Amino acid sequence: MKKAIGIIGGVGPYAGLDLNKKIFDNMKTNGTDQDYLDVYLVSQSSDITDRSTYLKTKEGANPAEGLFRAALKLNEMGAAVIAIPCNTAHSFIIFDRVKELMRLAGCKAKLLNIVEETHKFLEEHHCDMKKIGLLGTLGTYDTKLYEDYFNKMGKFELVNPNDEGKNSVHTAIYNLDFGVKAYSSPVRKEAKDLFEQEIESFINNDVQSVILGCTEIPLAFEDEKFYKKASLIDPTNILARALIQYSNEKYLKSI
């Protein structure tokens, strides 16, 4: 049985499109349109407040409220499994509230967790990579989103940039003149240079893999699996594969 997939887009908009594309990229079919899994994308940026800003200030509406409204639409459309292509949205104060609201509303759809799926993927496919770097927003760093989960599991050593590096990565994402949120297609060279600068620092610290822990960062490294000797881990692609596996495992391409 094929179960429909739901994507909560708009966080940012191109991250939702990227997840949709990667779902199709990782899907096996018989070659006909009709054999593809159904995918529903709801992109309503205007209803979802910025995740990093909320985590920093705790002012205004919790982004969970808008994320839930999108999830409710997807549930009503018939999605059996839903994902949010935004790492920062998985910070506990946001993600747990979305799950609670879905439960209270009686939503039957399953909501996947990008951090859990990324760790599971690393265990299965990169168990030899013990030292892993993380690129993300200040919201992701400040809430220790990946750090707490990875430390709890105890399988990998997670490495963050220094404070200057964290700000540099955040700038590459949010800068209005060249950041990847403002310029997603194509990504500006200034933004990619800042990402690469931090990956270089990781490599100098003997890091073997780097998690592109903001769903807009992979837009700067399209089809690139390595930067020099460091493997690039794309949580969006991992999430795409997890969605297919939950929907119908026989549709999942081999790695």
C-alpha positions as CSV (number, residue, x, y, z in Angstrom):
1,M,0.0,0.0,0.0
2,K,1.3,3.4,-0.9
3,K,0.9,6.1,1.7
4,A,0.9,9.8,0.8
5,I,3.8,12.0,1.9
6,G,3.3,15.5,3.2
7,I,5.8,18.4,3.3
8,I,5.5,21.5,5.4
9,G,7.2,24.0,3.2
10,G,7.9,27.7,3.5
11,V,10.7,27.2,6.0
12,G,12.3,28.4,3.8
13,P,10.4,28.0,0.6
14,Y,13.3,26.5,-1.5
15,A,14.0,24.0,1.3
16,G,10.5,22.6,0.7
17,L,11.1,22.4,-3.0
18,D,14.5,20.7,-2.4
19,L,12.9,18.0,-0.2
20,N,10.2,17.4,-2.8
21,K,12.8,17.0,-5.5
22,K,15.0,14.7,-3.4
23,I,11.9,12.5,-2.7
24,F,11.5,11.9,-6.4
25,D,15.3,11.5,-6.8
26,N,15.3,8.7,-4.3
27,M,12.2,7.0,-5.6
28,K,12.0,3.8,-7.7
29,T,9.1,3.6,-10.1
30,N,8.0,1.6,-13.1
31,G,8.6,4.7,-15.3
32,T,5.0,5.9,-15.5
33,D,3.6,9.1,-13.9
34,Q,0.9,7.0,-12.1
35,D,3.4,4.9,-10.2
36,Y,5.0,7.8,-8.2
37,L,4.1,8.1,-4.6
38,D,1.7,11.0,-3.9
39,V,3.4,14.0,-2.4
40,Y,1.6,17.0,-1.0
41,L,3.5,20.3,-0.4
42,V,2.0,23.1,1.7
43,S,4.1,26.2,1.6
44,Q,2.7,29.1,3.7
45,S,5.7,31.2,4.8
46,S,3.5,34.1,5.8
47,D,1.9,32.0,8.6
48,I,5.1,30.7,10.1
49,T,7.4,33.0,12.1
50,D,11.2,32.8,11.9
51,R,12.5,29.9,14.0
52,S,15.9,31.4,15.0
53,T,14.4,34.8,15.9
54,Y,11.7,33.1,18.1
55,L,14.3,30.9,19.9
56,K,16.5,33.9,20.6
57,T,13.8,36.4,21.8
58,K,10.9,34.1,22.8
59,E,8.7,36.9,21.6
60,G,5.7,36.7,19.2
61,A,4.0,33.6,18.1
62,N,5.7,30.2,18.4
63,P,6.4,29.0,14.9
64,A,4.8,25.8,16.0
65,E,1.4,27.4,15.6
66,G,1.8,28.0,11.8
67,L,3.6,24.7,11.4
68,F,0.7,22.9,13.0
69,R,-1.8,24.6,10.7
70,A,0.2,23.4,7.7
71,A,0.4,19.9,9.2
72,L,-3.4,19.9,9.7
73,K,-4.0,20.7,6.1
74,L,-1.7,17.9,5.0
75,N,-3.4,15.5,7.4
76,E,-6.8,16.5,5.9
77,M,-5.4,15.9,2.4
78,G,-4.6,12.4,3.4
79,A,-0.8,12.5,4.1
80,A,0.2,9.5,6.2
81,V,3.7,10.8,7.0
82,I,4.8,14.4,7.3
83,A,8.2,16.2,7.5
84,I,9.4,19.7,8.2
85,P,12.4,20.6,6.0
86,C,13.9,23.0,8.6
87,N,16.4,21.9,11.2
88,T,15.8,24.8,13.6
89,A,12.1,24.0,13.7
90,H,13.0,20.7,15.4
91,S,14.2,22.6,18.5
92,F,12.2,21.1,21.4
93,I,10.2,24.3,22.2
94,I,8.9,24.3,18.6
95,F,8.8,20.7,17.5
96,D,7.3,19.2,20.7
97,R,4.5,21.9,20.5
98,V,3.7,20.9,16.9
99,K,3.4,17.2,18.0
100,E,1.2,18.2,20.9
101,L,-1.1,20.2,18.7
102,M,-1.3,17.4,16.2
103,R,-2.2,15.0,18.9
104,L,-4.8,17.3,20.4
105,A,-6.4,17.7,16.9
106,G,-6.5,14.0,16.4
107,C,-4.1,14.0,13.4
108,K,-3.3,10.5,12.3
109,A,-0.2,11.4,10.2
110,K,3.2,10.5,11.6
111,L,5.7,13.5,12.0
112,L,9.3,12.5,11.3
113,N,12.2,14.1,13.2
114,I,15.1,15.2,11.0
115,V,17.7,14.9,13.8
116,E,16.7,11.4,14.7
117,E,16.7,10.3,11.0
118,T,20.1,11.9,10.4
119,H,21.6,10.1,13.4
120,K,20.0,6.8,12.3
121,F,21.5,7.3,8.8
122,L,25.0,8.0,10.2
123,E,24.8,4.9,12.3
124,E,23.9,2.7,9.4
125,H,26.1,4.2,6.7
126,H,28.9,6.2,8.4
127,C,29.6,4.4,11.7
128,D,33.3,4.7,11.0
129,M,33.1,8.5,11.0
130,K,33.6,9.3,14.7
131,K,34.2,13.1,14.5
132,I,31.4,15.0,12.8
133,G,31.1,18.8,12.2
134,L,27.8,20.7,12.3
135,L,26.8,23.7,10.2
136,G,23.6,25.4,11.2
137,T,21.7,28.5,12.4
138,L,22.3,30.2,15.7
139,G,19.0,28.8,16.8
140,T,20.2,25.3,16.1
141,Y,23.4,25.9,18.0
142,D,21.9,27.8,20.9
143,T,19.3,25.1,21.6
144,K,21.9,22.3,21.2
145,L,19.5,20.6,19.0
146,Y,21.9,18.1,17.4
147,E,24.4,18.2,20.3
148,D,22.0,17.0,23.0
149,Y,20.7,14.1,20.8
150,F,24.1,13.0,19.6
151,N,25.6,13.1,23.1
152,K,22.6,11.1,24.4
153,M,23.2,8.4,21.8
154,G,27.0,8.4,22.4
155,K,28.0,7.2,18.9
156,F,29.7,10.2,17.5
157,E,31.7,13.2,18.6
158,L,29.8,16.3,17.4
159,V,31.9,19.4,16.7
160,N,30.6,23.0,16.4
161,P,32.4,26.0,15.0
162,N,33.8,28.6,17.4
163,D,31.6,31.6,18.1
164,E,32.9,33.6,15.2
165,G,32.3,30.6,12.9
166,K,28.7,30.2,14.1
167,N,28.0,33.8,13.3
168,S,29.7,33.4,9.9
169,V,27.4,30.4,9.0
170,H,24.3,32.3,10.3
171,T,25.3,35.3,8.1
172,A,25.7,33.0,5.1
173,I,22.1,31.9,5.7
174,Y,20.4,35.1,6.7
175,N,22.2,38.0,5.1
176,L,19.8,40.0,3.0
177,D,22.4,41.0,0.4
178,F,23.8,37.5,-0.3
179,G,22.5,35.0,2.2
180,V,21.0,31.7,0.9
181,K,17.5,32.5,2.2
182,A,17.5,35.7,0.1
183,Y,19.3,34.1,-2.9
184,S,18.4,30.4,-3.1
185,S,18.6,29.7,-6.8
186,P,21.4,30.2,-7.6
187,V,23.2,30.6,-4.2
188,R,25.6,33.5,-4.1
189,K,29.3,32.9,-4.1
190,E,29.7,34.9,-0.9
191,A,27.4,32.6,1.0
192,K,29.1,29.4,-0.3
193,D,32.5,30.8,0.5
194,L,31.5,31.3,4.2
195,F,30.2,27.7,4.4
196,E,33.4,26.4,2.8
197,Q,35.5,28.5,5.2
198,E,33.9,26.7,8.2
199,I,34.3,23.3,6.6
200,E,38.0,24.0,6.1
201,S,38.2,24.8,9.8
202,F,36.5,21.5,10.6
203,I,39.0,19.6,8.3
204,N,41.9,21.2,10.1
205,N,40.3,19.9,13.3
206,D,40.3,16.3,11.9
207,V,36.6,16.3,11.3
208,Q,35.7,13.5,8.8
209,S,32.1,14.4,8.0
210,V,30.0,17.6,8.1
211,I,26.3,17.8,8.6
212,L,24.7,20.5,6.5
213,G,22.3,21.2,9.4
214,C,20.2,23.9,7.9
215,T,18.0,22.7,5.0
216,E,19.1,25.7,2.9
217,I,22.8,24.9,3.1
218,P,22.6,21.9,0.8
219,L,21.3,24.3,-1.9
220,A,24.9,25.6,-2.0
221,F,26.3,22.1,-2.5
222,E,24.0,20.6,-5.1
223,D,25.1,17.1,-6.1
224,E,28.4,17.6,-4.1
225,K,29.0,14.7,-1.7
226,F,32.4,15.8,-0.5
227,Y,34.3,19.0,0.2
228,K,37.9,18.0,-0.2
229,K,38.3,15.0,2.2
230,A,35.2,15.7,4.3
231,S,32.0,14.0,3.4
232,L,28.9,16.2,3.3
233,I,25.9,14.9,5.1
234,D,22.6,16.2,3.8
235,P,19.7,15.9,6.3
236,T,17.2,16.9,3.6
237,N,18.2,13.9,1.5
238,I,18.1,11.6,4.5
239,L,14.6,12.9,5.4
240,A,13.5,12.3,1.8
241,R,14.6,8.6,2.1
242,A,12.9,8.2,5.4
243,L,9.6,9.5,4.0
244,I,9.8,7.1,1.1
245,Q,10.6,4.2,3.5
246,Y,7.7,5.0,5.7
247,S,5.3,5.3,2.7
248,N,6.4,2.2,0.9
249,E,9.9,0.7,1.3
250,K,9.9,-0.9,-2.1
251,Y,10.0,2.5,-3.7
252,L,13.3,3.4,-2.0
253,K,16.4,3.4,-4.3
254,S,19.5,1.7,-3.0
255,I,22.4,4.0,-2.0
